[in-house]
Amino acid sequence: MPAQSVAQAEEEVKIIPDVVYGHKFGMALTFDVFQPEKPNGAGVLFMVSGGWYSRWTEPQNMLSWFKPLLDSGFTVFCIRHGSSPKFKIPEVVEDVRRSVRFIRLHAKEYGVDPNRLGVWGGSAGGHLSLILGTTSDQGEPDAKDKVLQQSDRVAAVAAYYPPTDLREFVEETSPYYQRFPALQFDKELADDFSPLLQVTPDDSPTLLIHGDQDKLVPISHSENIMQQFKEKNVPAELLVIEKAAHGFKGDDQTRASQAVVEWFQKHLQGQSK
């Protein structure tokens, strides 16, 4: 993104950095908010997660990544979770659920409709997005914490090259188990954190984008859950990027990003469920 475009984007987008949505082990869980000049009332939560590591980045450095959504009027929430290797997937999922609940509770403050929230991520972030899309709940009405009283349901999901079945990954003999410490949790819980096994007819509309040359997360992960979405009549699409590996670049990235914008325009704009 040219320097002039970045400067212009900074002027047009309001950034609220490091909003605290919870605490654990004496540390804050945070997200950044990117508010466009002309918001459309819908919000998209981006899962900052690669290998279930969640790293902080200067918010201004994320502007080019979010620009297509911001240009279309979406308010973007850049969500960080408790990171691997300290935290495992069950704890990570608890964090991202809380982020949705927190944003829903405070939606008016951010100028978004609490029923028009989408979620998007790539790889581990795609996995977390699918978890939210397939296993949401209505919250706990009697909880003392007002955040926990809120639903963590999202209205639409977009996921790049997501792992959808963790059962093999959590075996100690799996190379994934050794490479990604977040997978080192009780394997008896693997079903609960495998979106492939959690698909039901009331799941959120879901866009899957996967390269057919992905060696890290084979395209079969998206193809298999796409079949489940079809069988359960969940609105879903699979965009296959030919000759693309894990991580999109250049024209592939542009194509994928545009597909995400169009998906959220279709399922979030002008809708209130």
N, C-alpha and C positions, 0 to 999 in steps of 0.2 A: 504494500500500500504506500503510495507516494507520500512524502513528508507533508506536502500541502494538504492532501486529503485527510491525513491523520489529524493535523491541526484543526481543520474544519470540523471533523467528527467530534473532537474534544469540545469544541465550542457548542455544538448542537446537542450533545449527550450529557446529561447530568449523571455523575457517578457518586454513589454513596458507598464508601468503602467500609469493609470490616464490620458489618452488622452482626451482632452477637445473637445467635439463635439458641444457644444452649451451652452447657459446661460439662466437662468430664475430666477427672483426674486433675482438677485445679486449672484446667485450660479452657479457653473459649473456642466454641465452634462458630465459624463465621461465614458470611457470604458477602459479595459485592452486588450492588444494584446498579444497573445501567438503564437510565430513563431517557427515551428518545424525545426529540423536540415535539413531535406530534404523536402521542401514544394512542393506540387503538383499544386500550382497555384490557388486553390479554397479556399474560405473563408466561415466559418460558424459563424453566429452571435448567441450567446447564450443570451437569455432574462433572466436577473436576476430579477425574479419577483415571489413572492409567496403571494397570496392574494392582488396582485398589490402593495405590499411593495417591495422596491428595496434596499437591504442592501449591504454595502461595506464589502468585505472580502479580507484579505491579498492574493494577486495573487498567491503566492506559495501554498496556501491552496487549490487552485482550480485545481492544476496540475493533481491530481489523477482522478478528475471528467472528465477532458478533454483528459486524456492520450490516450484512444482508437482513438480519432480523430487525435490527434497530431502524434501518431504512424503511422497513415495512410497518413500523409503529409498535413493535413488540417491546415490552419491558423485559429485560433479561436479568436473571438472578444467577450469579456465578457461585455455585455451592461447593464448599470444601467440607470434607468429612474427616473424622478421626482416621488417621492414615496408617497403612501398613508400614513397617512390620509390627508396630505396637498393637494395632487393632485388627481383628479378624472380620470376615465378611458378616457374621451375625451382628456385630457391633457397628459396622459400617452402615448396614441397612437400617439399623435403629436411628442412626444420625440423619440419613437422608429422609427417612419418614418424618422425623421431627422438623426438618427444614420445610417440608411441604405444609405441615400443620402450622408452623410459625408464620409462614407467608400468608396462608389462608386467614389466620387470626388478624393479621395486620394489613390485609389486602388494601383496605381503603387508604391507608397511609402511603402506599406505593402506587395508587391510582390504577389498580387492576381488579377485575372481577374475580372473586374467589372461586367461581365455577368455570373460569376460563384460563386454567393453568395447564401448561404443557411441560413435558420433561424431555431432555435430549442429552445424549452423551455418546462417547465412542469407546469401544472395547470394554474395559471394566465399567466405564461410565454408561455404556449401552446396556450392560447387564443390570446395573442399578436402576436405569430407566425402565427396563422391562419388569423388574421386580415391583416397582411402584405401579406399573400399568396392569399387572396381573394379580397382585395380592394386597390391594388396598383395604382399609377398614374405615369405619365411621367415627373412630375415636372413642374415648372413654368418658361418657357424660358425667360421671361422678368423680373424675380425677381432680385433685386439688390444683394441679398445674393446668391453667387455662389452655396452654398449647396442646396438651395431651387430650383435651376435650374435642379437638378439631379432627375432621377427616383428613386422611393423607391421599385421597383419591385425586388423580389427575385426569384431565379431559382428553389428552392426546399424548402420544409417545413417538419419538424418533430415535433410532438406535443405529450407530455405525458398528459393523462387524462385532456384534455382541456374543459373548459366551452364553449359551442358553441352557446347557446341561452340565452341572458341576460334578456329577456322580463319579466320573472317571478322574477328574482333576484332583479330588480330595484323597485319592489313594496315595499312600506314602511312596509307592513305586512310580508314580506319575512324575514326569519331568516338570509339569506345571506346579506340583506340590512343592518341589524344591525351589523353584524359581520365584514363586509368588507366595510369600509367607501368609498372606491373608487367607489362603486356602487351607491353612493348617488348623482346622477346627473339627469338631466331632463329625465324622463322616455320616453318622446316622441322621444328621440334619441336612444333608446335601439335597434331598428332595425339596425341602422347604425353600431352598435358595436357588433352585433350578427353574427359571421361568417356563421352560418347556413343559414341565409337569404341573404347572399352576394355571393353565389357560382355561377360562370359563367364559360363557357367552356374554357376561357383563363387563368384560375387559375393555380397556380404553383403546380407541382406534390407534393402530400402530404402523409406522413406516420403518422398514428394515432396509439398510443399505450395506452391501457387502461386495468385496472384490472377489472375483473367481480364482485369483491366484494367492489368496491369503493362506499362508502356511502356519501362522500362529493360532488363529481361530478359523478353522476351515469353514467354508461357506455352508456346509451341511448344518451348522448350528442355526443359521437363519432359515435355511430351507425346511428344516424339521419343525421349527416353531411356526413357520408360515403355514405348514400343513395343518397344524393344530388350530391356528386361527381360522382357517377355511372350514374345518370340520365343526367348529363351535360358532361359526357365523359372526366372527369378530371382524369389523372393517380393518383390513390390513393390506399392505402392498410390500413387495420385495423388489428393490431396485438393484440389479446386478451390474457392477462396474467391471467391464471386461478388461482383463490383463492387469487388474489392480491388485496390489498386495495389502498388507495390514498397514493402514495409514494412507490417506489420500493426499495427492499433491497435484498442483497445476490444474489442468482442465477437469480432472477427476474430482478434485476438491470443490471446484466451482459448481460442477454438476450436482454433487451431493448436497452442497449448501443450498442451492436453489430449490432442490427437491424438499428439503426440510422447511424452507420458508413457505412453499406452496402447500405443504401438508398442514402446517399450523394455520395458514390462512383459511384453508378448507374446514378445519375442525375447531378452531378457536375464535375466529373473527365473527362477530355478530351473533354468537351463540351464548346462551346462558341456560345451563341445565339445572 
